[in-house]
Protein backbone atom coordinates (compact mmCIF):
# COMPACT_ATOMS: atom_id res chain seq x y z
CA UNK A 1 0.00 0.00 0.00
CA UNK A 2 1.36 3.39 -1.03
CA UNK A 3 1.79 5.88 1.80
CA UNK A 4 1.08 9.43 0.70
CA UNK A 5 3.43 12.19 1.85
CA UNK A 6 2.21 14.83 4.27
CA UNK A 7 2.33 17.58 1.68
CA UNK A 8 -0.13 20.48 1.92
CA UNK A 9 -3.39 20.47 0.00
CA UNK A 10 -6.88 22.00 0.11
CA UNK A 11 -10.11 20.01 0.18
CA UNK A 12 -13.59 21.52 0.44
CA UNK A 13 -12.65 24.54 2.52
CA UNK A 14 -9.97 22.94 4.68
CA UNK A 15 -6.19 23.15 4.40
CA UNK A 16 -4.81 19.73 5.24
CA UNK A 17 -2.22 17.32 3.81
CA UNK A 18 -2.38 14.56 1.24
CA UNK A 19 -2.12 11.81 3.84
CA UNK A 20 -5.26 13.04 5.62
CA UNK A 21 -7.41 14.34 2.73
CA UNK A 22 -10.46 12.12 2.22
CA UNK A 23 -13.52 12.20 -0.04
CA UNK A 24 -16.70 10.12 -0.08
CA UNK A 25 -16.78 6.98 -2.21
CA UNK A 26 -19.98 8.43 -3.66
CA UNK A 27 -18.22 11.47 -5.06
CA UNK A 28 -19.15 11.64 -8.74
CA UNK A 29 -15.53 12.25 -9.63
CA UNK A 30 -14.74 8.80 -8.23
CA UNK A 31 -17.87 7.04 -9.54
CA UNK A 32 -18.15 8.64 -13.00
CA UNK A 33 -15.04 10.73 -13.58
CA UNK A 34 -17.56 13.58 -13.48
CA UNK A 35 -15.31 16.59 -13.06
CA UNK A 36 -12.64 18.78 -14.59
CA UNK A 37 -9.12 19.80 -13.66
CA UNK A 38 -6.39 22.31 -14.39
CA UNK A 39 -2.61 22.32 -13.91
CA UNK A 40 -0.85 25.67 -13.45
CA UNK A 41 2.97 25.90 -13.63
CA UNK A 42 4.79 27.89 -10.96
CA UNK A 43 8.25 29.37 -11.45
CA UNK A 44 10.06 30.83 -8.47
CA UNK A 45 6.74 30.86 -6.56
CA UNK A 46 5.01 32.85 -9.36
CA UNK A 47 1.98 31.43 -11.16
CA UNK A 48 2.64 31.20 -14.91
CA UNK A 49 -0.16 32.36 -17.27
CA UNK A 50 -2.63 32.03 -14.43
CA UNK A 51 -5.48 33.93 -16.10
CA UNK A 52 -5.24 31.75 -19.21
CA UNK A 53 -5.45 28.62 -17.06
CA UNK A 54 -8.42 30.00 -15.16
CA UNK A 55 -10.19 30.89 -18.40
CA UNK A 56 -9.81 27.27 -19.56
CA UNK A 57 -11.05 25.99 -16.19
CA UNK A 58 -14.10 28.21 -16.54
CA UNK A 59 -14.73 26.90 -20.07
CA UNK A 60 -14.45 23.29 -18.92
CA UNK A 61 -16.79 23.86 -15.97
CA UNK A 62 -19.35 25.51 -18.24
CA UNK A 63 -19.17 22.63 -20.73
CA UNK A 64 -20.04 20.05 -18.05
CA UNK A 65 -22.52 22.34 -16.25
CA UNK A 66 -20.74 22.65 -12.93
CA UNK A 67 -20.96 26.06 -11.28
CA UNK A 68 -17.56 27.62 -10.67
CA UNK A 69 -17.18 27.42 -6.87
CA UNK A 70 -14.72 30.33 -6.63
CA UNK A 71 -13.88 33.67 -8.17
CA UNK A 72 -10.46 34.03 -9.82
CA UNK A 73 -9.12 36.08 -6.94
CA UNK A 74 -10.08 33.27 -4.55
CA UNK A 75 -8.43 30.62 -6.74
CA UNK A 76 -5.28 32.74 -6.85
CA UNK A 77 -5.17 33.28 -3.09
CA UNK A 78 -5.68 29.57 -2.50
CA UNK A 79 -2.92 28.61 -4.94
CA UNK A 80 -0.46 31.15 -3.55
CA UNK A 81 -0.99 29.89 -0.01
CA UNK A 82 -0.33 26.29 -1.08
CA UNK A 83 2.77 27.34 -3.01
CA UNK A 84 4.19 28.93 0.15
CA UNK A 85 3.05 26.03 2.35
CA UNK A 86 4.70 23.51 0.04
CA UNK A 87 8.01 25.36 0.04
CA UNK A 88 7.94 25.52 3.83
CA UNK A 89 7.03 21.82 4.16
CA UNK A 90 9.99 20.66 2.05
CA UNK A 91 12.40 23.21 3.53
CA UNK A 92 13.12 25.45 0.55
CA UNK A 93 12.62 29.13 -0.15
CA UNK A 94 9.59 29.96 -2.31
CA UNK A 95 11.81 31.79 -4.80
CA UNK A 96 13.74 28.59 -5.55
CA UNK A 97 10.63 26.46 -5.89
CA UNK A 98 9.23 25.51 -9.32
CA UNK A 99 5.93 23.74 -8.79
CA UNK A 100 2.72 22.55 -10.42
CA UNK A 101 -0.60 23.55 -8.88
CA UNK A 102 -3.25 20.91 -9.57
CA UNK A 103 -6.92 21.97 -9.33
CA UNK A 104 -9.80 19.50 -9.51
CA UNK A 105 -13.52 20.24 -9.31
CA UNK A 106 -16.06 17.41 -9.39
CA UNK A 107 -19.82 17.63 -9.38
CA UNK A 108 -19.92 16.47 -5.77
CA UNK A 109 -21.41 13.67 -3.67
CA UNK A 110 -24.70 12.00 -4.61
CA UNK A 111 -26.25 8.57 -4.94
CA UNK A 112 -25.22 6.90 -8.17
CA UNK A 113 -27.34 8.07 -11.10
CA UNK A 114 -26.20 9.05 -14.57
CA UNK A 115 -28.44 12.14 -14.51
CA UNK A 116 -26.68 15.22 -13.18
CA UNK A 117 -28.01 16.06 -9.69
CA UNK A 118 -28.96 19.68 -9.13
CA UNK A 119 -28.74 19.82 -5.34
CA UNK A 120 -25.08 18.99 -4.66
CA UNK A 121 -22.07 21.15 -3.91
CA UNK A 122 -18.93 20.69 -6.01
CA UNK A 123 -15.94 18.94 -4.49
CA UNK A 124 -12.87 21.19 -4.67
CA UNK A 125 -9.38 19.74 -4.34
CA UNK A 126 -6.10 21.60 -4.87
CA UNK A 127 -2.54 20.42 -4.34
CA UNK A 128 0.93 21.42 -5.43
CA UNK A 129 4.14 19.51 -5.88
CA UNK A 130 7.55 19.87 -7.46
CA UNK A 131 7.76 20.41 -11.20
CA UNK A 132 9.82 17.83 -13.07
CA UNK A 133 10.82 19.48 -16.34
CA UNK A 134 12.63 17.66 -19.14
CA UNK A 135 16.23 16.78 -18.40
CA UNK A 136 19.18 18.61 -19.92
CA UNK A 137 19.80 15.55 -22.09
CA UNK A 138 16.24 15.60 -23.41
CA UNK A 139 16.56 19.30 -24.19
CA UNK A 140 19.83 18.75 -26.04
CA UNK A 141 19.02 15.52 -27.89
CA UNK A 142 15.23 15.58 -28.22
CA UNK A 143 12.92 12.68 -27.40
CA UNK A 144 11.36 9.64 -29.04
CA UNK A 145 7.63 9.36 -29.72
CA UNK A 146 5.32 6.80 -31.30
CA UNK A 147 2.09 7.21 -33.25
CA UNK A 148 -1.36 5.71 -32.72
CA UNK A 149 -4.97 6.21 -33.73
CA UNK A 150 -6.87 8.57 -31.43
CA UNK A 151 -9.45 6.29 -29.79
CA UNK A 152 -10.62 8.80 -27.17
CA UNK A 153 -13.97 10.58 -26.99
CA UNK A 154 -14.81 13.57 -29.18
CA UNK A 155 -14.99 16.21 -26.45
CA UNK A 156 -11.26 16.51 -25.98
CA UNK A 157 -11.60 20.29 -25.55
CA UNK A 158 -12.92 19.66 -22.01
CA UNK A 159 -10.10 19.15 -19.51
CA UNK A 160 -11.97 16.27 -17.93
CA UNK A 161 -10.77 14.05 -15.10
CA UNK A 162 -12.03 11.12 -17.22
CA UNK A 163 -8.55 10.38 -18.50
CA UNK A 164 -8.62 6.63 -19.12
CA UNK A 165 -8.22 7.15 -22.87
CA UNK A 166 -5.15 9.32 -22.33
CA UNK A 167 -3.77 6.85 -19.78
CA UNK A 168 -4.04 4.02 -22.32
CA UNK A 169 -2.49 6.19 -25.02
CA UNK A 170 0.45 7.21 -22.82
CA UNK A 171 1.02 3.57 -21.87
CA UNK A 172 1.57 2.77 -25.56
CA UNK A 173 4.60 5.08 -25.63
CA UNK A 174 5.82 3.97 -22.21
CA UNK A 175 5.79 0.33 -23.31
CA UNK A 176 7.79 1.33 -26.39
CA UNK A 177 10.37 3.25 -24.36
CA UNK A 178 9.16 6.57 -25.79
CA UNK A 179 8.09 9.85 -24.19
CA UNK A 180 4.75 10.45 -25.90
CA UNK A 181 2.08 8.94 -28.16
CA UNK A 182 1.14 11.25 -31.05
CA UNK A 183 -2.39 10.51 -32.22
CA UNK A 184 -4.43 10.83 -35.41
CA UNK A 185 -8.17 10.90 -36.08
CA UNK A 186 -9.19 9.70 -39.54
CA UNK A 187 -5.69 10.33 -40.87
CA UNK A 188 -5.23 13.82 -39.40
CA UNK A 189 -3.14 14.91 -36.42
CA UNK A 190 -5.04 15.56 -33.21
CA UNK A 191 -2.66 15.72 -30.22
CA UNK A 192 -0.48 13.57 -28.00
CA UNK A 193 -1.59 11.71 -24.88
CA UNK A 194 -0.65 14.62 -22.61
CA UNK A 195 0.75 17.27 -24.97
CA UNK A 196 -0.08 19.44 -27.94
CA UNK A 197 1.93 18.75 -31.10
CA UNK A 198 3.51 21.26 -33.48
CA UNK A 199 4.84 20.57 -36.96
CA UNK A 200 7.59 22.66 -38.57
CA UNK A 201 7.99 22.71 -42.36
CA UNK A 202 10.05 25.20 -44.34
CA UNK A 203 10.32 27.49 -41.32
CA UNK A 204 6.59 27.65 -40.55
CA UNK A 205 5.04 26.34 -37.33
CA UNK A 206 1.78 24.48 -37.96
CA UNK A 207 -0.73 23.43 -35.31
CA UNK A 208 -4.14 21.81 -35.44
CA UNK A 209 -7.30 23.97 -35.19
CA UNK A 210 -8.79 24.70 -31.78
CA UNK A 211 -11.94 22.60 -31.84
CA UNK A 212 -13.62 19.82 -29.86
CA UNK A 213 -11.06 17.22 -30.98
CA UNK A 214 -8.12 18.72 -29.10
CA UNK A 215 -7.50 20.32 -25.75
CA UNK A 216 -6.52 23.92 -26.33
CA UNK A 217 -3.25 23.95 -24.48
CA UNK A 218 -2.34 27.18 -22.72
CA UNK A 219 0.81 27.13 -24.80
CA UNK A 220 -1.27 27.69 -27.97
CA UNK A 221 -1.39 31.41 -27.34
CA UNK A 222 2.14 31.53 -25.94
CA UNK A 223 3.71 29.77 -28.92
CA UNK A 224 1.82 32.00 -31.32
CA UNK A 225 3.10 35.10 -29.51
CA UNK A 226 6.67 33.76 -29.46
CA UNK A 227 6.44 33.05 -33.20
CA UNK A 228 5.20 36.58 -33.82
CA UNK A 229 8.05 38.08 -31.78
CA UNK A 230 10.61 35.87 -33.51
CA UNK A 231 9.28 36.47 -37.03
CA UNK A 232 8.30 32.80 -37.44
CA UNK A 233 5.26 32.03 -39.59
CA UNK A 234 2.43 30.41 -37.61
CA UNK A 235 -0.66 28.67 -38.94
CA UNK A 236 -3.46 26.49 -37.55
CA UNK A 237 -5.00 23.97 -39.96
CA UNK A 238 -5.68 20.25 -40.35
CA UNK A 239 -2.42 18.31 -40.70
CA UNK A 240 -2.43 14.98 -42.57
CA UNK A 241 -0.47 12.11 -41.04
CA UNK A 242 2.01 12.03 -43.92
CA UNK A 243 2.79 15.71 -43.45
CA UNK A 244 3.80 15.10 -39.85
CA UNK A 245 5.93 12.12 -40.88
CA UNK A 246 7.75 14.33 -43.42
CA UNK A 247 8.17 17.34 -41.10
CA UNK A 248 11.45 19.19 -40.67
CA UNK A 249 10.76 19.37 -36.93
CA UNK A 250 8.10 18.07 -34.54
CA UNK A 251 7.65 19.79 -31.18
CA UNK A 252 5.62 18.92 -28.07
CA UNK A 253 4.22 21.48 -25.65
CA UNK A 254 2.61 21.14 -22.23
CA UNK A 255 2.83 22.59 -18.74
CA UNK A 256 5.52 20.09 -17.72
CA UNK A 257 7.35 19.71 -21.04
CA UNK A 258 7.22 23.45 -21.82
CA UNK A 259 8.47 22.95 -25.42
CA UNK A 260 10.37 19.79 -26.32
CA UNK A 261 11.78 18.56 -29.63
CA UNK A 262 10.77 15.17 -31.02
CA UNK A 263 13.77 13.69 -32.82
CA UNK A 264 12.59 10.08 -33.29
CA UNK A 265 9.13 8.99 -34.39
CA UNK A 266 8.21 5.32 -34.65
CA UNK A 267 11.91 4.50 -34.61
CA UNK A 268 12.78 6.84 -37.50
CA UNK A 269 14.55 10.22 -37.28
CA UNK A 270 12.52 13.41 -37.52
CA UNK A 271 14.22 15.82 -39.93
CA UNK A 272 17.94 15.78 -39.20
CA UNK A 273 17.37 13.67 -36.08
CA UNK A 274 18.29 16.46 -33.65
CA UNK A 275 16.50 19.51 -32.19
CA UNK A 276 16.10 22.07 -34.97
CA UNK A 277 16.50 25.81 -35.25
CA UNK A 278 12.81 26.65 -34.85
CA UNK A 279 12.65 24.59 -31.65
CA UNK A 280 15.70 26.42 -30.31
CA UNK A 281 14.03 29.78 -30.93
CA UNK A 282 10.75 28.66 -29.34
CA UNK A 283 12.59 27.32 -26.31
CA UNK A 284 14.49 30.59 -25.90
CA UNK A 285 11.24 32.55 -26.17
CA UNK A 286 9.56 30.30 -23.63
CA UNK A 287 12.38 30.78 -21.13
CA UNK A 288 12.18 34.53 -21.67
CA UNK A 289 8.45 34.42 -20.86
CA UNK A 290 9.19 32.55 -17.64
CA UNK A 291 11.85 35.10 -16.70
CA UNK A 292 9.44 37.97 -17.43
CA UNK A 293 6.82 36.39 -15.15
CA UNK A 294 9.30 36.54 -12.27
CA UNK A 295 10.21 40.14 -13.08
CA UNK A 296 6.56 41.24 -13.33
CA UNK A 297 5.76 39.68 -9.98
CA UNK A 298 8.90 40.87 -8.24
Backbone torsions as a table, in degrees:
resi	resn	phi	psi	omega
1	UNK	NA	129.4	-179.6
2	UNK	-75.0	131.3	176.5
3	UNK	-97.6	121.2	-178.7
4	UNK	-77.4	144.8	178.3
5	UNK	-72.6	157.4	178.9
6	UNK	-87.4	61.5	177.3
7	UNK	-94.1	148.5	-173.7
8	UNK	-67.2	146.5	174.5
9	UNK	-154.2	175.8	179.9
10	UNK	-129.3	132.5	178.1
11	UNK	-142.0	113.1	173.3
12	UNK	49.8	50.3	173.8
13	UNK	94.1	-8.5	-177.5
14	UNK	-116.0	136.4	170.6
15	UNK	-88.8	122.6	-177.2
16	UNK	-142.3	-151.5	174.6
17	UNK	-133.9	164.4	-173.6
18	UNK	-59.6	-34.9	-178.1
19	UNK	-66.4	-25.8	-175.5
20	UNK	-108.8	-7.8	-178.6
21	UNK	-72.8	129.4	-177.0
22	UNK	-136.8	143.6	172.2
23	UNK	-125.6	163.8	177.7
24	UNK	-69.9	146.3	174.5
25	UNK	-67.2	-13.7	178.3
26	UNK	-94.2	8.0	174.8
27	UNK	-62.9	134.0	-175.8
28	UNK	-68.5	-19.7	172.7
29	UNK	-66.5	-36.1	178.9
30	UNK	-77.8	-42.9	-175.4
31	UNK	-75.2	-44.2	-172.3
32	UNK	-117.4	-8.9	-167.8
33	UNK	67.6	31.2	-172.9
34	UNK	-89.6	81.9	-179.3
35	UNK	-178.2	176.5	-180.0
36	UNK	-132.3	167.3	-179.3
37	UNK	-147.2	170.4	177.2
38	UNK	-150.0	148.9	177.7
39	UNK	-128.8	119.0	-175.8
40	UNK	-111.9	120.9	176.8
41	UNK	-69.4	152.3	179.1
42	UNK	-133.3	125.5	178.3
43	UNK	-120.0	120.0	179.8
44	UNK	56.9	37.1	179.6
45	UNK	77.0	3.3	-177.7
46	UNK	-104.2	127.5	177.6
47	UNK	-64.6	133.6	-175.1
48	UNK	-102.9	118.5	179.7
49	UNK	54.6	46.6	-175.5
50	UNK	-60.2	-46.1	-177.0
51	UNK	-62.9	-36.7	177.5
52	UNK	-65.4	-40.1	177.1
53	UNK	-66.0	-39.5	179.2
54	UNK	-67.7	-36.4	177.5
55	UNK	-62.9	-39.3	178.4
56	UNK	-69.7	-38.6	175.7
57	UNK	-59.2	-44.2	179.3
58	UNK	-62.6	-40.1	177.8
59	UNK	-64.0	-44.2	-179.6
60	UNK	-63.7	-44.6	178.6
61	UNK	-59.8	-42.8	179.8
62	UNK	-64.3	-38.7	-179.1
63	UNK	-63.0	-34.7	-178.3
64	UNK	-101.3	5.7	173.6
65	UNK	63.3	46.0	169.7
66	UNK	-111.7	128.1	179.2
67	UNK	-67.5	135.3	177.8
68	UNK	-64.4	118.8	-175.0
69	UNK	-77.2	-9.1	-177.2
70	UNK	-143.1	153.3	169.3
71	UNK	-79.0	160.8	-178.1
72	UNK	-57.4	-39.1	-178.9
73	UNK	-64.7	-32.6	177.5
74	UNK	-71.9	-42.7	175.6
75	UNK	-58.4	-42.0	-178.0
76	UNK	-66.0	-44.5	179.6
77	UNK	-62.3	-41.5	178.6
78	UNK	-61.3	-49.0	-178.8
79	UNK	-62.1	-43.1	-177.9
80	UNK	-65.8	-35.5	176.5
81	UNK	-64.9	-44.3	-179.1
82	UNK	-66.8	-33.7	176.6
83	UNK	-60.7	-46.7	179.0
84	UNK	-67.6	-41.3	179.8
85	UNK	-63.3	-39.1	179.7
86	UNK	-64.3	-46.8	179.9
87	UNK	-58.2	-42.5	179.2
88	UNK	-65.8	-39.5	-175.7
89	UNK	-68.3	-29.3	-179.8
90	UNK	-101.7	3.0	173.1
91	UNK	75.7	37.8	176.5
92	UNK	-127.0	164.3	176.3
93	UNK	-81.1	144.2	179.7
94	UNK	-55.4	-34.9	-176.6
95	UNK	-67.8	-20.0	179.8
96	UNK	-101.8	11.1	-172.0
97	UNK	-109.5	110.7	170.6
98	UNK	-95.8	125.2	-171.8
99	UNK	-134.1	173.6	170.1
100	UNK	-125.5	123.4	174.8
101	UNK	-93.8	120.6	179.9
102	UNK	-103.6	126.4	179.4
103	UNK	-118.6	129.9	176.3
104	UNK	-133.0	132.1	176.9
105	UNK	-126.6	120.1	174.3
106	UNK	-109.5	168.9	-176.3
107	UNK	-66.9	-25.2	177.2
108	UNK	120.5	-165.4	-173.4
109	UNK	-100.6	128.5	177.7
110	UNK	-161.2	161.7	173.9
111	UNK	-64.3	149.1	-172.3
112	UNK	-65.6	119.4	178.0
113	UNK	-160.8	132.8	-178.3
114	UNK	-63.9	-28.6	179.4
115	UNK	-67.9	138.2	-179.5
116	UNK	-68.1	121.6	177.1
117	UNK	-72.7	148.8	-177.2
118	UNK	-104.1	-5.6	-172.5
119	UNK	-117.3	34.2	179.6
120	UNK	-120.5	154.4	176.6
121	UNK	-97.5	139.1	179.8
122	UNK	-61.6	146.8	170.7
123	UNK	-88.6	127.2	-178.4
124	UNK	-116.9	122.3	179.1
125	UNK	-131.0	132.2	179.0
126	UNK	-138.0	134.3	174.9
127	UNK	-141.4	167.9	174.6
128	UNK	-142.3	145.6	175.9
129	UNK	-148.2	178.3	-174.6
130	UNK	-67.4	139.1	173.2
131	UNK	-77.0	140.2	176.6
132	UNK	-120.1	84.8	-177.5
133	UNK	-72.2	169.5	175.8
134	UNK	-56.6	150.8	-179.6
135	UNK	-74.6	165.0	177.0
136	UNK	-59.0	-37.9	178.5
137	UNK	-64.4	-40.3	177.3
138	UNK	-66.3	-38.1	176.5
139	UNK	-62.2	-42.9	-174.5
140	UNK	-77.2	-38.0	-173.2
141	UNK	-104.2	-15.0	-173.4
142	UNK	81.4	179.1	-175.1
143	UNK	-131.2	163.1	177.5
144	UNK	-93.9	143.0	174.8
145	UNK	-134.4	163.3	173.5
146	UNK	-125.7	165.3	-180.0
147	UNK	-112.3	157.4	178.0
148	UNK	-161.2	159.9	172.0
149	UNK	-70.1	144.7	179.3
150	UNK	-84.9	103.2	-176.0
151	UNK	-99.0	11.5	-176.9
152	UNK	-82.8	176.7	-179.2
153	UNK	-70.8	170.9	-172.6
154	UNK	-100.1	24.7	172.0
155	UNK	-121.9	49.8	-176.8
156	UNK	-67.8	-13.9	179.7
157	UNK	-72.8	-13.8	175.6
158	UNK	-88.9	127.3	179.5
159	UNK	-83.2	74.9	-172.6
160	UNK	-85.0	150.2	173.8
161	UNK	-76.4	-7.1	176.1
162	UNK	-77.9	82.3	-169.2
163	UNK	-108.5	18.7	-177.4
164	UNK	-60.1	-40.2	178.3
165	UNK	-59.4	-43.8	179.2
166	UNK	-69.1	-35.0	176.5
167	UNK	-61.9	-46.4	179.0
168	UNK	-64.0	-39.1	179.3
169	UNK	-66.1	-43.2	179.4
170	UNK	-65.6	-33.4	179.3
171	UNK	-64.5	-30.9	176.6
172	UNK	-57.4	-47.3	-179.3
173	UNK	-71.8	-37.7	178.4
174	UNK	-60.3	-45.1	179.8
175	UNK	-63.1	-27.1	179.9
176	UNK	-91.3	2.6	-178.6
177	UNK	73.2	26.0	-178.7
178	UNK	-112.6	170.2	-174.4
179	UNK	-90.7	-31.3	-176.8
180	UNK	-149.4	159.1	173.5
181	UNK	-111.6	114.5	179.3
182	UNK	-92.0	127.2	-168.1
183	UNK	-115.3	155.3	-177.9
184	UNK	-132.0	139.7	172.0
185	UNK	-112.1	120.2	177.0
186	UNK	52.4	38.5	175.1
187	UNK	87.7	2.3	-179.6
188	UNK	-120.2	144.4	179.0
189	UNK	-58.9	135.7	170.1
190	UNK	-111.6	-79.4	179.1
191	UNK	-163.5	-177.6	174.6
192	UNK	-97.0	174.4	-175.6
193	UNK	-56.9	-38.6	-179.1
194	UNK	-141.5	31.0	-177.2
195	UNK	-152.8	155.2	163.5
196	UNK	-85.8	157.6	-174.4
197	UNK	-124.4	135.9	180.0
198	UNK	-123.5	139.3	-178.5
199	UNK	-114.9	131.6	178.6
200	UNK	-112.2	126.8	176.3
201	UNK	-142.2	125.6	179.4
202	UNK	52.3	39.4	174.8
203	UNK	83.9	-1.9	179.2
204	UNK	-102.6	138.9	175.0
205	UNK	-94.0	122.4	178.5
206	UNK	-111.8	138.6	173.8
207	UNK	-133.5	164.0	-178.8
208	UNK	-80.8	154.5	-179.1
209	UNK	-61.0	153.8	177.0
210	UNK	-85.7	96.7	179.5
211	UNK	-138.8	-163.7	-175.8
212	UNK	-74.9	-6.6	-177.0
213	UNK	-91.7	-6.8	178.8
214	UNK	-138.5	153.0	171.3
215	UNK	-83.0	124.6	178.8
216	UNK	-72.7	95.6	179.2
217	UNK	-61.6	146.4	178.4
218	UNK	-60.6	-24.8	179.3
219	UNK	-74.5	-9.0	174.4
220	UNK	-53.8	-57.2	-178.2
221	UNK	-66.7	-36.0	-178.8
222	UNK	-67.0	-44.9	-179.7
223	UNK	-65.4	-39.3	177.0
224	UNK	-60.6	-42.4	-179.5
225	UNK	-68.9	-36.2	176.6
226	UNK	-65.3	-43.2	178.2
227	UNK	-59.1	-43.5	179.9
228	UNK	-61.9	-44.1	-179.6
229	UNK	-67.0	-31.7	-177.3
230	UNK	-90.9	-3.7	-178.1
231	UNK	72.7	29.3	179.0
232	UNK	-99.0	131.0	177.8
233	UNK	-65.2	142.2	-175.9
234	UNK	-137.2	132.6	-178.1
235	UNK	-149.3	137.4	174.1
236	UNK	-106.3	125.6	177.6
237	UNK	-165.6	169.7	177.0
238	UNK	-67.9	137.2	-174.9
239	UNK	-121.1	111.0	178.6
240	UNK	-63.4	152.5	-179.7
241	UNK	-53.2	-45.3	-176.4
242	UNK	-62.9	-32.7	179.7
243	UNK	-66.4	-38.0	175.6
244	UNK	-66.7	-41.6	-178.6
245	UNK	-65.4	-23.9	-179.0
246	UNK	-103.7	14.2	-176.1
247	UNK	-67.6	152.7	171.4
248	UNK	-72.3	-38.1	177.8
249	UNK	-145.1	149.5	170.4
250	UNK	-127.6	134.5	-173.8
251	UNK	-131.4	137.7	173.1
252	UNK	-99.2	151.6	171.3
253	UNK	-141.9	141.6	175.4
254	UNK	-168.6	174.2	179.6
255	UNK	-60.3	-40.1	-176.6
256	UNK	-87.5	-34.6	-179.1
257	UNK	-83.5	-16.1	-172.0
258	UNK	57.2	-108.0	167.4
259	UNK	-125.6	139.7	-172.7
260	UNK	-146.8	130.1	-177.2
261	UNK	-78.8	135.9	171.6
262	UNK	-95.9	119.9	-177.5
263	UNK	-112.6	-10.6	175.3
264	UNK	-136.9	132.0	-179.2
265	UNK	-133.1	118.7	-176.4
266	UNK	53.1	38.4	176.4
267	UNK	81.7	1.3	-179.6
268	UNK	-115.1	148.4	-178.7
269	UNK	-68.6	144.9	172.4
270	UNK	-94.5	123.4	-177.9
271	UNK	57.0	-124.4	-179.4
272	UNK	-83.3	-1.3	178.4
273	UNK	81.7	16.9	177.2
274	UNK	-147.5	159.8	179.1
275	UNK	-55.2	132.2	-174.1
276	UNK	-93.2	179.5	-175.8
277	UNK	-66.5	-37.6	178.9
278	UNK	-66.4	-42.8	175.9
279	UNK	-57.2	-45.3	-178.3
280	UNK	-59.0	-39.5	180.0
281	UNK	-70.9	-39.1	177.5
282	UNK	-66.0	-40.2	179.1
283	UNK	-63.5	-43.4	178.6
284	UNK	-62.2	-41.5	178.3
285	UNK	-66.0	-36.5	178.4
286	UNK	-65.1	-45.2	179.4
287	UNK	-64.5	-34.0	176.8
288	UNK	-65.7	-38.1	177.9
289	UNK	-65.4	-38.3	176.8
290	UNK	-63.5	-46.4	-179.8
291	UNK	-61.1	-38.6	-179.3
292	UNK	-67.6	-34.0	177.4
293	UNK	-59.5	-43.8	179.8
294	UNK	-66.0	-38.1	179.3
295	UNK	-66.8	-45.6	-178.1
296	UNK	-61.4	-33.4	-177.2
297	UNK	-90.3	-10.0	-175.4
298	UNK	-78.6	NA	NA
